[in-house]
Amino acid sequence: MSEIKGQLLGIILVIMVFGIVAASLTAIFNGLSSSVTSQVSKAISSFGL
């Protein structure tokens, strides 16, 4: 019984770690995307397009 509990705990911990990593990467990419969008719009407006 304790082996099953240990395996379930390990699975839950792995899922939590992957969730945290996915959430942080999503936040980072969203921030970078908005930064790139603003830089591109600045570049386009500087060329007068």
C-alpha positions, 0 to 999 in steps of 0.5 A: 500500500505504501508503494502505491502511495509513493508512486502516486505522490511521485506522479502528482509531483511530476505533474505539478512541476511540469505545470509550473514550468509550462505556466512560467514559459507561457508567461515569459513567451507572452511577455516577449511577444508583446515586447517584440510587437511593440518594437516592430510597431515602433520600427514600422512607424519610424519608416512611415509605413 
